[in-house]
Amino acid sequence: MATAALSRGARSGLPLLAAGAEAASAPASRAFQSTGVRRMGAHAHDEPYYVHAKHMYNLHRMKHQQLKVSLAVLAAVGTGVGVPVPQLSSKGEAARSNQAERSVPMAMALRRVLLPLLLFLVILVLRPQSCCVASDGGGGEPAEFEIPRDGSVLELDESNFEAAVRAADFLFVDFYAPWCGHCKRLAPQLDEAAVALAGLSTPVVVAKVNADKYRKLGSKYGVDGFPTLILFYHGVLSEYTGSRKADLLVENLKKLVAPDVSVLESDSSIKGFVEAAGINFPLFIGFGMDESLIVEYGAKYKKKAWFSIAKDFSEDMMVVYDFDKSPALVSVNPKYNEHSVFYGPFEGTFLEDFIRQSQLPVTVPVDRETVKLLKDDGRKVVLTILEDESDENSPQLIKVLRSAANANHDLVFGYVGVKQWEEFTETFDVKVPQLPKIIVWDTKEEYEVVEGSESLREGDYGSQVSRFLDGYREGRTIKKKVGRGSPTLLGLNAIYILVFLVAVLVVLMYFSAQGEEDHQPRRGRAHED
């Protein structure tokens, strides 16, 4: 607005500048002057609405004077009521003129000239200040993202995602698509887990991003399927592939945000560490050990186990964890109520072998969760297939397998019931009359059976398992392919049956449509004949 006024004033005032300068020969000082005028009776000229200033400074001395501008100029220009005329002051005594009055045309000419000049000066004075304020306000860091503490799941997008990553020490993000069925089933689990994660001593914030809508954001973090779960640990991302059930999700993330190796200074801190760890993961406590010995493995196996060093402990702890000297590394698997002790040597691969093998129970109940651990372990699995794990004879056989596992650490011993996981057991060409069946599985594509020792008869399980292991060590085995037996139609995976039926239906519909097309022209020609 000020710029427009300046332009209009310049166009209208410049033609009158010459006449105004010639007539204004004395310095002046006046207050507000109205833009309106009124007729003063018998006077020979018009008088302004407000009182005239009696004296004016010479215009030719303005360059030697200091100009003081009141901010009232802005209000006057905005309302159009009055025009402030500058208060002029000089360093010396200013000569005063005794001229009484000026004509209205001359006053209007001066107003038209001085108003644009005043506006121009105001702009020059205020513009640098405005720039400084804008610079201070807009040149700093963006406002911090507010993290809610009520355990709600945040909905993020491209405008606030990076700010959320900076604001949260631990941010767990679900990259989802609205049409994804797995994502819909995951949503209530995340809602439940978010409340528990917000209440941890090290809180974890749960958020979600519609990666189908914000594809650039998903592509930036390598999202190529839904849902994709990523944990941002102080801005560093790590993809999460663990359980998606609310309780296990909380346990997994609680472990991931904990230190790689916790340092315990007393019996009470040892008890607190064990209680906080829960029962879903194995624990390793190094009594009297140097932290440097296991810090590498604490980081390497962070997703699979808890690690700690006990610097100070009493004999009561030695009794509880059943060791008689230190240094000693105690492995505790609370889920299976198992524990073992390692006294060394702590050099070479011995320590890591103990840590890796102790992450599994001595005998592994094979299910959808533990089969992943078996594949990660790398050892071959002596797998015993039962008809039913809850059968009255099963505990006796499992006890024998436990004894065999303690004597053969290069192998993993596991068991699975047909009734517990039929789909899995069928890939090993299982026939119920031959159960229990014992094989050696490489956790990939092949398994081996020992000639004459495929099935276990009820009775002396110990000697039968020993003969099987001897035959395996001696190489008296037959290799077979997983899932390459001769299953019947009822033994096929349900999804393959469904695909087969759909394919048959499509073929039938195709030939049916072809038959109708061939029949239609013939009927038409017969009608014409």
Disulfide bonds with the S-S distance in Angstrom:
none
